[in-house]
Amino acid sequence: MPLNDSFLQELKYKTDIEDIISTYVTLKRRGATLVGLCPFHNEKTPSFTVYPETQSFYCFGCGAGGDAVGFIRKIENLDYMDAVKSLAERAGMQMPADGFDDSLSKRRRRVLEANRAAAKFFHSCLLSKEGESGLKYFLNRGLTKNTITKFGLGFAPHSFDALIKHLKTKGFSLSEMLEAGLVRKNDRGYYDNFRNRVMTPIIDVRGNVIAFGGRVLDDSKPKYINTGDTLAYKKTNELFALNFAKDCGKDTLILCEGYMDVIAMHQAGFTNAVAGCGTALTNEQVRLISRYAKEVILAYDADEAGQKAVTKAIQLFKQTDIKIKVPVFQYGKDPDEIIKNVGAEKFGGMLEGATSDLEFKILEIRKKHNLNFTQGKIDFVNDVIKILANTSPIEKDLYVSRLSEELGIDVRNFKAQLDDYIKRKRYSNKKAEYKKIVNDSIRQNAKISYENGATAKKYKAEERMIYLLIKYPDCYKMLKDFSSECLTEGFIRKIFDLICENIANGADTDITNFGDKLTVDESGRFSGIIARGKESANSKEEFSDCLKVIQAEYNKNSNKTVSSMDDDEFRKAFGNT
């Protein structure tokens, strides 16, 4: 059963979408709307729009949209019920004791409960005789018992079913363990996913144990095993130790490659350190970081792979306003090793002396060229110019002056070559942008045209009809002889039926009334129809025109053969009178 209407209405009145979204996005007022940089895709020009009047949002860049519940669902990676609970807590409301279907939320909650029980089990094993090898490993890595306790580190026994047996005593079923990623299944049955490994629990910003990382104690393969995606965890969306770092009181985060680097840094006093969860840095993680930091120090390993990761990270952060710094590490290949070798104070000095992302890029280019030769200098300048072209005027002047002096090149010639490159690049970008617009338009029309047999003309009429039905509910009376079977199968037909049902029952047609019936993507499409819609001078006449187009296009593309048509259908199809 869905949540009762009285509860949803009260939540609706006590929730202001502007207040909710402004905690994640910096919004600026633009007439009756508010705009900001979309938190769901990287952009520099605001296309994310909030509509206080309808309590909805829509991004014209990526198509994300919905109401306050939909926003929380998407940005916090929650299911519908957990998103409602989150908003209810903000509003000081208690969830009703009954009257709603909480099945997905219950499954997610059981995953979290199983993870917490598993974390306690692994930690207790670490402190037992069975886990002596695991404890020795952590102590040899320089971790104190306080740090081990703080991060809830543990040990998974060698037995194939030790965790299974333990969780059964706690009331968890095998299917729940499987759904949590704690066990696996083969032809012979179920077995523990993590065995004979030191364990690192991954905890989200709300304090939930959402996943685990397990490492072997020897050189056997695979070296690392991480929890796969579950109802409670998506590795591309999470950062290790953010639950601690978010409360450090700093607006700078130190981004590392591995769990041990982070743990060692926290122990050394650098409590703003975080790391990805067994994956390369993602756009989702970048957006998450942007909610907590204004500056990021990329403390990646000093080897070739680490430096490549730095380059990729810089590109991802380029679409944000976050300031990037890159330290030059010495005395070790990673933060953990450097802290052991020279201590926290010297390591902290390396962080404080971190260069800008621009300086890092230039240094990396310098490594590729022999500046003792003329051709090396020419190639170096050509590569540097490509970087400087995208910088501020002040940065251009400073680096052109500095590099001209270092290379013995006339500053006027250096600047002239840079200006020439910028002009050519600007022209090339305009051509590419125009080509992209044309190609995107072609692809979009093709997508619409072939989506479940719909033509572009029909799809446009359907979206307009949906908008008119929402804004002018009286148009519903004109649907007496209209069948939803004429509409494109899928989203359009689904939203049409939902709107008609609400109008027939005397309920509102705003997006907040459909949240539990639509997926996150469907909410975005629905919001897009509303956001792109325009007021009508004659709604009923326009609505009638839409119905005619839809009916005509449906008849045109009907699979009926001439022999199966009745006389009326034949006349309509072929224009006979």
N, C-alpha and C positions, 0 to 999 in steps of 0.2 A: 504493500500500500504506500502511496506517496505521502509526503508531509501534509498535514492538514492545512487548509487555506488560512485559517485565523493566525496560525503561527507564522506562515510565510508573509502574510500581510503586515504583521507587526514587525518582522525582521526587515521588510522592505522600507517601512516608515522610519525605522531606527538606524538604517544604513544609508550613508551618503557616499556615492561612488567617488566623488571628488576627494573626500577624506581618505578613503581606502587606497585609491591609486596614487595619491600624492605622497604616501609613505614609501613608494617604490620609484616614482617618476617625478621629476621636476616639471610642473605644469605652468604654462603661461596662458592667461586669458586672451581669447580672440573672439570678440563679440559675445555671443551666447554660448560659445564652446570653450574648451581648454585644450591646448596642444602641448606635446612634448616629444622627446625622443623615445621611440618604441622600445620597450624592454624585451621584446621577443625577436627582434632582428637588429642587426647593426645598421645604423644610419646616422648621418650628420645633419640632415634636414628633417625637422619634425613632420611626421605624417601620422602620428598617433593622436587621435582626437577623442575627447571625453565630452559626452552630451548630458549635462546635469538635468535637463528637462525630461529626458527619457531614461535617465539613470543607466546609460549604456556607454560603451566605448567601441571604437573601430579604428584599425590601422589601415590606411590607404596604401601602405607599402607592402605588408605581408598578408593582409586579410584577416588578422586576428581580431576578434570582437566578441561582444557579449555583455552581460550585466556584471554586477559586483561579484556574484558567485562564480561566474565564468572566468573573471580575472584572477581570482584567488586560486581557482582550479588550475589554471594554466601556469601562473607564475610560481606557485608552490608545489606543483606536480601532485595535486590531490584529486581524489574522486569527488563526485558531487556532494555526497553526504558529509565528508570531512571538511569540505569548503564551507558548507552551511554551518557546521559546528564552529568553525573558526570565526565566521562573521557573528554568529550568535554570542560567542564569548566576548567579542569586541563590544557588542551591543548590551552586554550584561543580561542576556536571556538564557534560560534553561531549555535544552532540547526537550521536546515532548516525550513522555515515557512510552507512548505507542503511536500508532497511526502513520508509520513510515516504513519503507523497505530499506533496511540497513545492511543488506547482504554483502555488497561489495566492501562497504566500510568495515563490516565485521571481519571479513577475510583479511583485509589489510591490517586490521588491529591484531588479529591472531598472528600474522607474520611478524609484526613488531614484538609481540609478547614472546613468540618463539625465539626471536633473535636475542632478546634480553636474557631469557633463560639460558640460551646457548653461551652468551658472553660470560655470565656468572659461572657456568660450568667450566668453560675454558680457563677462566682466571683461577678457579679453585684447583684445577688440574695442574696449573703452572706452579702453584705453591705446595703441591703434594710431592711425594716421592716419585710418582710417575712422571712428573714434569721437570725433574731435576735438570735434564739436558736443555730444556727450553729456558729455564731460569738462568742457567749458566751462560747460555747464548746472549741473553739480554744484559746480564752483568758484565760479560766480556766486551760488549759493545759500549760500555761506560754508563749504562742507565742505572739510576738509583732505584731503590724499592719504592720510594715515593712517586717517582715518575711512572714506574710500572703500574702502580695502583691508579694514578691519575688517569692514565690512558686505557685502563682496563685490559692490559695486555694479558694474553693467555697462551695455553698450549693445548693442541688437539691430540689425544692419545693415538697410539699406533693401531689400536683395535678398529675393525671395520664397522662396528655398531655401538661404540661406547656412547656417543651422543644420542643415537636413536633410543637406547635403553633409558638414558637419563630423561629425555624429553617425554617418553611414554609415561614415566612416573609423575610428570607434571601435567598430564592430561592432554598432550598434543597427539594428534593423529599423524600417520605417515603422510597422508595427503597434505596436511598443513606444513609438515617439515619439508616436503618436496616443493611446495609453493614458496617457501621461504628461501629455497636454495641451499638448505642445510644438509640435505641428503640427495642421493641420486638413485636411479633405478636401472637395472639391466635384466636380462633373462632369468637370473638367479634370485632377483629380489632387490631389496633396498639396502643401501650402505651409506656410511658417512661420507660427505663430500670432502671434509677436511680431516686428514689423518697424519699424525707424526709431523706436525708443523707448529711453529710459533704463530700466534694469532693476534691480529690487530683489528679491533672492532671499529667500524666506521659509524660515527654518530652525527645526526643532522643537527641543525640549529635549534630544534625544539627538544633536543635531548634524547631522541629515539635512536636505538641501535638499529641501523637499517641494512648493514652488510658487514662482511669480513674480508680481510686480506690474510692469506696464509702463506708462510715461507718455510721452505725445507731447511734443515740444519746442516745439510751436506751439499754435495754437488749434483744430486739427482735432479731429474727433470720431470715435470715442469718445476722451475724454481719458485714461481709464484702461482697461487690460485686465488682468484677473487670471485666473490659472489656475482652471479649474472643478474640481469635486470629482473626485478620482481614487482609485485604490487606496491612495495614500499621503497623501491630503490631503482634509480636509473643512473648508471655511473657517469654518463655525460653531463648530468645536472648537478653533481655533488662535489664538494671539496672537503678533503680530510682536515680535521682540526678547526674548521670554521666555527664550530660550537664554542671553542675557546677564544679564537682570534677575534671574533666579533665583539667581545667584551674587554679587549685589551686597552681601550681608551685611545687608540691611535687611528688616524685615517690613512695609514699605510699598511699594506699587506706584503709579506715576503712570500713569493711563490716558489716552491721547491718541486723537485721531481718525485721524491719518494717519501714514504711514511717515516722511515728512520731519520731522514734529514730533518723533518718537521719535529719529531719527538726530541731529538738531540738539541735543536734550536730552542724549543720551549724550555727544556731543562737548563739551558744556558742563559735564559732570561729573554729570549726573543719570542715572546708569546703571540706575536702577530704573524707567525709562519703558518702556511697552509700548503696543500698539495692536491694534485688531481688524484682520482681514484682508479689507478691502474690503466689510465688512458691518456693519450695526448690531449693537450688543452683544447677545449671546445668552445664554440660560440656561447653555448648555454652557461658554461662556467665563467666566461668573461662577463656576461650580463650579471651573473650572481656576484662576482667580485665588485662590479660597479655600484652595487647597492651598499657596499660596506667600506669602500676605499676610494680615495681620490688619487692615490699613488700606489704603484706596484713595483717592487724590486724583484727582478727575475734572477733568483739564486739557483740557476740550473747548473748541472755538472759542467766541469771545465773541459770535458772531452769533446770530440767532434760531434757526436750525437746530441750532446747537451747544447752546443752552440747552434746547431741546426734548429733545435727546439726553441731557442731564444728568438731566432729569426722568424719562425712561424708565429710565436706568441706576439711579437711586435706587430705583425700584420693583423692579427685578430684584435689587438687593443687599439689599432689605428682608427677603428670606427667609433671609438668612445672618446670621452674627454679625460680619461685617466692618464696621468703622467707616468711614463715608464723610465726606470733606471736599471742599468745593467752593471753589476760589480765585476771587477777583474780579480779572479781568485788566484791565490798562490798558496803554496805549502799543502796542497791536497787537491783531489779531484772533485770533492763535493763538500757541502757545509759540515756534515757529520765528521768527516775526516779532518778538515781544517781546524774545527773546534778542538778535536783531540790533540792535534799536532801543535797548535800555537795558542789555544785558549780563546775564550769568549771575547775578551777585550780587543785583541788583534783582529779577530773575525769581524767584530762590530765596526772597526775602522775601515775594513774593506767595504762593508755595506754603506757606510757614510760617504766613502769616496766613489761610490757607483756613478758611472757616466750616464749621459742621456742615451736614449735609443738611437738618436742620430749619430752621436759619437761612436757608438758600438758598430753601426752599419759601416761607417767610414773606416774604422779600424779593421773590420772584416774584409773590406775591399782592398785595403792596403796590403793585407797578407797575400793577396793573389798576384800582386805585380812587383816586379823588380824596379824600384825607382832609381837605380843607378844607371839605367839606360833610358834613352830618349823615348823609345817605343813604349817602355813600361810606364813612363810618366803620361804619355798620350792616352794609353788605355785606362790608366787610373783616373785621369780627369774625365774621360768620357763616361766611365761608370759612376763617378761621384756626382756628375751633373744630373744624372737620372734620379739620384736621391735628393739633391738640393732643389730640384724643380718643384717638389711638393712641400717645401718648408716655408716659414714665414720670411718676410723681407729682411728682418733683422738677422735671422739665422743665415740667410743667403749672403748678406754683406760680410758678416763675421767670418764665415767659413771660406768665402772667396778670397778675402784679404789674407787670412792665415795660410791657406793652402798655396796661394800664389807666391807668397814669400818663401814658404818651405820648398816649393818646387822650382823657384826661379823663373816664374812665368809672369808676364805683364798682366796686372790685375784687370786692365781694360779688355784684353783679349779673352781672359777667362770669363769675365762677365758677358762679353758679346756672344761667346759660344753658349753660355747658359741661357741667355735671352732667346737666342735662335732656337735652341732645343725646346724651350717652353712654348714658343709660337707654333712650332711644328707639332708638338704634342697636343696643344689646344685644338688645332685644326683636326688632327687625327681623332681626338676624343669626341668632337662634335659629329664627325662622320660615323663613328662607332655607335654613339648614342642614338643617332637617327636610325641607323640600321637595326639596333636593338629594339627600338620602339616599333618599327615596322614588323620585325620578326615576331616580337611578343604579341602584337596585335593579330598576326596571322595564326600563331599557335593558339591563342586564346579563342579566336573564332572557330578554329578547327576543333578545339576541345569542346566548346559549347555545341558546335554543330553535330558532333558525333556522340555526345554524352547521352546514352540511352535513346538514341534516335532523334534527338531534338535538333532543329535547325536554329541558326543564330536569331532569326526573326521570331521564331516561337519562344525561345528562351528569354529574349528581351521582353516580349509581351507578358510572359509568365511572371517575371520579376516585377514588372510594373503593376500587374494585377495584384500581386501579393502586397506591394506597398500601398496601393489604393485601398485594399481591403483592411489593412491595419489602420490607416489614417482616416478612412471614411467607412466605418462599419455598416452604414446603411446600404452599401453596395452589395452586402450579403443577400439582400432580398432579390437581387437580379440573378442569383445562381439556381433558381428553381429548376430549370431544365438543363443545367450544366453538370457533367459528370467529371470527377477528379481523374478518371481514367484517361482523359484527354491530355492531362498534364504529363510532363517528363517524369518518368519513374525515378524514385529516389528522394533526394532532399526536397525538391519543389513540391512534389505530391505530399510528402510528409508534413511540411510546414503549412501547406494549404489546409490539410485536414485538421491540424491542430488549431489553426486560427478560426476555422469555421465552427469547430466544436466549442471553442470559448465564446464566440459570438452567440451561438445558439443557446448556450447556458447562461448568458448575461455576464460573462467574465471579461476582464480586461484583455487586450491583445498585445500589451507591451511585453518585451523580451523577458522580464523578470518572472513571468508566469509560465515560461517554457523551459527554464533552466534544467529541471530534472528529466526532461524528455529529449534533450538535444545533446549531442556530443560537443566537445570543445570546438571542433572544426565547423560543425553545423551552426553553432552559436555565432561564429565568426561570419559565416555566409549570410545568416539572418541579419546581423548587425550591418553588414555591407549593403544589403538591399535597402535598409532604412536610411543609412548614411548617404547613399547615392541618390535617394529619392527626392523628388521636388513636389511642392504643392501643386494641386491641379485646379485650373480655372473652372472646369466642369467635370467633376469626378465621375458622375454616372455615365456621361457620354464617353469619356475616356475608358472607363471600365468596360462598357459595352464593346468598344472597339477592340480592346484586348481580348475579350472572349471570342469575338469573331475571328481574329487572327489565329488564336490558339486552336479553335475548332477547325478552321480551314487548313492549317498546317498539319493537324492531326489526321484529317481526312486524306490529305495529299500523301501522307506517309503511311497510311493504313495498309496493312497486309492483305486486306480483303481483295479477292479477285472480282472481276466484273460479273462473273456468273453467280457469285454469292451475294451480290448487292440487291437490295430491293429497289423499287422504282424511285423512291425519294432519294436514296443514297446515290443512285446512278445519276440522277439529274444534278445533284449537288456536286458530285465529283467531276462531271464533264460539262457543267454549265448549261444543261438543257432546260428548257422550260416546258 
